[in-house]
């Protein structure tokens, strides 16, 4: 069992440590959630094996959503995932980015405070969204009903019901609704 400072972070045992947890939520045994006290998971959602959530300011997962294996949620900001959202395996959500344009920044372990500037801080995925495998989502907003193609890099907001693919992702069609 993974444990940091006496807090178990893996599988079903983490449910009681969540900020809120709906009915019939399944957190698979090899799923890890750091800082569970800022994570809310809606009813009937699943966090599958090998998903890793580092919630930063917080994370909300809506109802009936499915966080697939090897999905990573990372960053210091807020991540909101709507209802009926499915992430393909290997999806990466980054809720904050960093500026590397200040002189004298050293990209090494133990970096001193104030040497980088956090940018962004909120990533929002609307209801009824499907995100294809191995996509990277920056701190932006994905509108309701969007489909993000596998392997896409999403660094700009996506309009509702659009189909987006590529790196960077571009709208290539519309999903019927």
C-alpha positions as CSV (number, residue, x, y, z in Angstrom):
1,X,0.0,0.0,0.0
2,X,1.4,3.4,-0.9
3,X,1.4,5.6,2.1
4,X,2.7,9.2,2.7
5,X,2.7,10.7,6.2
6,X,0.3,8.0,7.3
7,X,-2.2,8.6,4.5
8,X,-3.0,5.6,2.2
9,X,-3.3,6.9,-1.4
10,X,-4.3,3.8,-3.4
11,X,-7.6,2.1,-4.3
12,X,-10.9,2.0,-2.4
13,X,-9.3,2.9,0.9
14,X,-8.9,6.5,-0.3
15,X,-12.7,7.0,-0.6
16,X,-13.1,7.9,3.0
17,X,-10.4,10.6,2.6
18,X,-12.0,12.3,-0.4
19,X,-13.7,15.7,0.0
20,X,-16.8,14.0,-1.4
21,X,-17.6,10.7,-3.0
22,X,-20.9,9.7,-4.7
23,X,-22.6,6.3,-4.6
24,X,-21.2,3.4,-6.5
25,X,-17.8,5.1,-7.2
26,X,-15.1,2.6,-8.0
27,X,-11.4,3.4,-7.4
28,X,-9.4,0.5,-8.6
29,X,-6.6,-1.0,-6.4
30,X,-3.7,0.4,-8.3
31,X,-5.2,3.9,-8.8
32,X,-3.4,6.6,-6.8
33,X,-4.9,9.9,-5.5
34,X,-2.6,12.4,-3.8
35,X,-4.2,15.1,-1.6
36,X,-7.6,13.2,-1.6
37,X,-9.1,15.9,0.7
38,X,-9.4,18.3,-2.3
39,X,-10.9,15.7,-4.7
40,X,-14.7,15.2,-5.3
41,X,-15.9,12.2,-7.3
42,X,-19.5,12.0,-8.5
43,X,-21.8,9.0,-8.4
44,X,-21.1,5.9,-10.6
45,X,-17.7,7.2,-11.7
46,X,-14.6,5.0,-12.0
47,X,-10.9,5.7,-11.5
48,X,-9.1,2.8,-13.1
49,X,-5.8,1.1,-12.3
50,X,-2.6,3.1,-12.8
51,X,-4.4,6.4,-13.0
52,X,-2.6,9.1,-10.9
53,X,-4.3,12.2,-9.6
54,X,-2.2,15.0,-8.1
55,X,-5.0,17.4,-7.4
56,X,-3.2,20.7,-6.7
57,X,-5.9,23.2,-5.8
58,X,-8.6,20.6,-6.3
59,X,-10.3,18.2,-8.6
60,X,-14.0,17.5,-9.4
61,X,-15.0,14.5,-11.4
62,X,-18.7,14.4,-12.4
63,X,-21.1,11.5,-12.4
64,X,-20.7,8.5,-14.7
65,X,-17.2,9.5,-15.8
66,X,-14.5,7.0,-16.5
67,X,-10.8,7.8,-15.8
68,X,-9.0,5.2,-17.8
69,X,-5.6,3.5,-17.0
70,X,-2.5,5.6,-17.1
71,X,-4.4,8.9,-17.0
72,X,-2.5,11.5,-15.1
73,X,-3.9,14.7,-13.6
74,X,-1.0,17.0,-12.6
75,X,-0.5,20.6,-11.6
76,X,-1.1,23.2,-9.1
77,X,-4.5,24.4,-10.4
78,X,-8.1,23.3,-10.4
79,X,-9.3,20.4,-12.6
80,X,-13.0,20.0,-13.4
81,X,-14.2,17.0,-15.3
82,X,-17.9,16.9,-16.2
83,X,-20.5,14.2,-16.2
84,X,-20.2,11.2,-18.6
85,X,-16.6,12.0,-19.6
86,X,-14.3,9.2,-20.7
87,X,-10.6,9.6,-20.9
88,X,-8.6,7.3,-23.2
89,X,-5.6,5.5,-21.6
90,X,-2.6,7.7,-21.2
91,X,-4.4,11.0,-21.2
92,X,-2.5,13.8,-19.4
93,X,-4.3,16.7,-17.8
94,X,-2.1,19.7,-16.8
95,X,-3.9,22.2,-14.6
96,X,-1.0,24.7,-14.6
97,X,2.0,25.5,-16.6
98,X,5.2,27.4,-15.9
99,X,7.0,30.3,-17.4
100,X,10.6,29.6,-18.3
101,X,11.4,33.1,-19.6
102,X,12.9,34.7,-16.5
103,X,16.7,35.0,-16.5
104,X,18.6,32.7,-14.2
105,X,16.0,29.9,-14.0
106,X,17.7,26.6,-13.2
107,X,15.7,23.5,-14.1
108,X,17.1,21.2,-11.5
109,X,15.7,19.4,-8.4
110,X,15.4,21.6,-5.3
111,X,14.6,24.7,-7.4
112,X,14.3,27.7,-5.1
113,X,11.0,29.4,-4.6
114,X,10.1,32.3,-6.9
115,X,12.3,31.1,-9.8
116,X,9.4,30.1,-11.9
117,X,6.0,31.7,-12.5
118,X,2.9,29.5,-12.5
119,X,0.6,30.2,-15.5
120,X,-3.0,29.0,-16.0
121,X,-4.5,27.2,-13.1
122,X,-7.8,25.9,-14.3
123,X,-8.7,23.1,-16.6
124,X,-12.3,22.4,-17.3
125,X,-13.9,19.5,-19.3
126,X,-17.6,19.8,-20.1
127,X,-20.2,17.0,-19.9
128,X,-20.4,14.2,-22.5
129,X,-16.8,14.6,-23.7
130,X,-14.6,11.8,-25.0
131,X,-10.8,12.2,-25.0
132,X,-8.8,9.8,-27.1
133,X,-5.8,7.8,-25.8
134,X,-2.5,9.6,-25.2
135,X,-3.9,13.1,-25.5
136,X,-2.4,16.0,-23.5
137,X,-4.8,18.7,-22.2
138,X,-3.4,22.0,-21.0
139,X,-5.2,24.4,-18.7
140,X,-8.1,25.3,-21.1
141,X,-11.8,24.6,-21.4
142,X,-13.2,21.8,-23.5
143,X,-16.9,22.4,-24.2
144,X,-19.8,20.0,-23.8
145,X,-19.9,17.1,-26.2
146,X,-16.5,17.4,-27.7
147,X,-14.4,14.6,-29.0
148,X,-10.7,14.9,-28.8
149,X,-8.8,12.5,-31.2
150,X,-6.1,10.1,-29.9
151,X,-2.7,11.7,-29.5
152,X,-4.0,15.3,-29.6
153,X,-2.3,18.2,-27.9
154,X,-5.0,20.6,-26.7
155,X,-3.7,24.1,-25.8
156,X,-6.7,26.3,-26.7
157,X,-10.4,26.2,-25.7
158,X,-12.6,23.8,-27.6
159,X,-16.1,24.9,-28.7
160,X,-19.1,22.6,-27.7
161,X,-19.8,19.5,-29.8
162,X,-16.6,19.9,-31.9
163,X,-14.3,17.2,-33.0
164,X,-10.7,18.1,-32.5
165,X,-7.5,16.3,-33.6
166,X,-3.8,16.9,-33.9
167,X,-0.9,18.7,-32.3
168,X,-1.9,21.4,-31.7
169,X,-5.6,20.2,-31.8
170,X,-7.7,21.8,-34.5
171,X,-11.5,21.5,-35.1
172,X,-12.2,19.2,-38.0
173,X,-15.9,18.6,-37.6
174,X,-18.9,18.6,-35.4
175,X,-20.4,15.9,-33.3
176,X,-24.2,15.4,-33.7
177,X,-26.2,16.2,-30.6
